[in-house]
Amino acid sequence: MTLDNTPEFSGGCQCGAVRFHVRGRLGKPSICHCRMCQKAYGNFFAPLVSVHEGTLAWTRGAPKRFQSSNHVKRGFCEACGTPLTYEAPDGVALSIGAFDDPSTIAPEIVFGIEGKLPYADGLAALPARTTAEDEASNPFLASIVTFQHPDHDTPEWPMPGDRS
């Protein structure tokens, strides 16, 4: 929040080549299970939140766009492939996972349920463990050095001295 109580949100792609800032209230967060969203995200569904016109600014780089239908373009980072936008005639939605703090943007509605994969509702019932619990069976996990952009704005990226 700013001093005038206007909400502000930032986010971007995994590599940091594309960053955005939203100043103002977000629209209704959603999940879409349609096949087109599944393919665009390479996932079971697409988590999206709409932004109001004039509130979104690209602060580093800009998404490359793919025309996924006669009405919709989808924006993504050309460098790392992170899905970023769903752009339709009625406005722009951003990928919830691309926000620096996606935990504050809980979905309120589900769309495209005709495409929902038959096992999607059972995912929460699967056995689960943390990454640390996996280190014993996958020792390489302890040696991973991330090149992912941090979950906050940086003056430049990669940072001086980082990998090229």
C-alpha positions in Angstrom: 0.0 0.0 0.0 1.1 3.5 -0.6 0.6 6.5 1.7 -2.7 7.2 0.0 -3.8 3.6 0.7 -3.7 2.6 -3.0 -2.7 -1.1 -3.2 0.4 -1.8 -5.2 1.7 -5.1 -6.6 4.9 -6.1 -8.4 6.0 -9.2 -10.2 7.7 -10.7 -13.2 9.1 -13.7 -14.9 11.4 -16.3 -13.5 14.6 -14.9 -15.1 13.9 -11.2 -14.3 14.0 -10.0 -17.9 10.3 -8.8 -17.7 8.9 -7.1 -14.6 5.6 -5.4 -14.0 3.9 -3.1 -11.4 0.2 -2.7 -10.7 -1.1 0.4 -8.9 -4.7 -0.1 -7.8 -7.2 -2.7 -7.0 -7.0 -6.1 -8.7 -10.0 -7.8 -10.3 -11.4 -11.2 -9.4 -8.7 -13.9 -9.2 -9.6 -17.1 -11.0 -8.5 -20.4 -12.2 -9.2 -21.7 -15.8 -9.2 -25.4 -16.6 -9.9 -25.0 -20.3 -7.5 -26.9 -22.6 -6.1 -23.7 -24.2 -5.1 -22.5 -20.7 -3.6 -25.9 -19.8 -1.4 -25.8 -22.9 -0.4 -22.1 -22.4 0.7 -22.8 -18.9 2.0 -26.4 -19.5 0.0 -27.2 -16.3 -3.4 -28.5 -15.1 -4.9 -25.0 -15.1 -4.1 -21.3 -15.4 -4.3 -19.0 -12.3 -5.1 -15.5 -13.4 -6.2 -12.1 -12.0 -7.5 -9.2 -14.1 -6.1 -5.7 -13.8 -8.0 -2.6 -14.4 -7.2 -0.4 -17.4 -4.3 2.0 -16.8 -3.1 0.3 -13.6 -0.4 -2.0 -15.2 3.0 -0.8 -16.1 5.9 -2.9 -17.5 8.9 -1.8 -15.5 11.6 -4.0 -17.2 11.2 -5.4 -20.6 7.9 -6.5 -22.0 6.2 -9.8 -22.8 6.4 -11.4 -26.2 2.9 -12.3 -27.3 1.3 -15.4 -28.9 -2.1 -15.1 -30.6 -3.7 -18.2 -29.1 -7.1 -17.6 -30.7 -8.9 -15.0 -32.9 -9.6 -13.0 -29.7 -6.8 -13.7 -27.2 -3.1 -13.0 -27.0 -1.0 -14.5 -24.3 2.1 -12.8 -23.1 5.2 -14.6 -21.9 8.9 -13.9 -21.3 10.8 -14.5 -24.5 14.0 -15.4 -22.5 12.7 -17.9 -19.9 9.1 -18.7 -21.1 7.2 -17.7 -18.0 3.5 -17.2 -18.8 2.6 -13.6 -17.9 -0.7 -12.4 -19.5 -4.0 -13.3 -20.9 -5.1 -10.4 -23.1 -8.7 -10.5 -24.3 -11.0 -7.7 -25.7 -12.4 -7.1 -22.2 -9.0 -6.6 -20.7 -5.7 -8.0 -19.4 -5.2 -10.7 -16.7 -1.9 -11.5 -15.1 -0.6 -14.9 -14.0 -1.0 -15.0 -10.3 2.2 -17.1 -9.9 4.2 -14.2 -11.5 3.4 -11.8 -8.7 6.1 -11.3 -6.0 3.6 -12.4 -3.3 1.0 -14.7 -4.9 -0.2 -15.8 -1.5 -2.2 -12.6 -1.2 -4.2 -13.4 -4.4 -6.6 -16.3 -3.7 -8.8 -17.5 -6.5 -12.5 -16.7 -6.1 -14.0 -18.5 -9.1 -13.1 -21.4 -11.5 -13.7 -21.4 -15.2 -13.5 -23.9 -18.0 -14.4 -26.8 -15.8 -15.4 -28.9 -18.9 -11.6 -29.2 -19.4 -10.7 -30.0 -15.8 -8.5 -33.1 -15.7 -10.2 -36.0 -13.9 -7.6 -36.2 -11.1 -7.4 -32.4 -10.4 -9.8 -32.5 -7.4 -7.7 -35.3 -5.7 -4.4 -33.5 -5.8 -4.7 -32.2 -2.2 -5.1 -35.8 -0.9 -1.8 -37.0 -2.4 1.1 -37.7 0.0 3.2 -34.6 0.4 6.6 -33.6 1.6 8.8 -30.5 1.7 11.9 -30.1 -0.5 14.1 -30.5 2.5 12.5 -33.9 3.2 13.4 -34.9 -0.4 17.1 -34.1 0.0 17.9 -37.5 1.4 16.6 -39.3 -1.6 17.7 -36.6 -4.1 21.1 -35.3 -2.9 21.4 -32.9 -5.9 18.6 -30.8 -4.3 21.0 -29.6 -1.6 23.5 -28.4 -4.3 21.1 -26.3 -6.4 22.1 -22.7 -6.9 19.1 -20.7 -8.2 19.4 -18.2 -11.0 15.8 -17.2 -10.5 15.1 -13.5 -10.0 14.2 -12.6 -6.4 10.6 -11.8 -5.4 11.2 -8.1 -5.3 12.2 -5.3 -7.7 15.9 -4.9 -8.4 17.6 -2.0 -10.1 19.1 -4.3 -12.7 19.2 -8.0 -13.5 21.3 -10.0 -13.5 23.0 -8.3 -10.6 26.7 -7.2 -11.2 28.9 -10.2 -10.6 26.1 -12.8 -11.2 26.3 -15.4 -13.9 26.0 -14.1 -17.4 
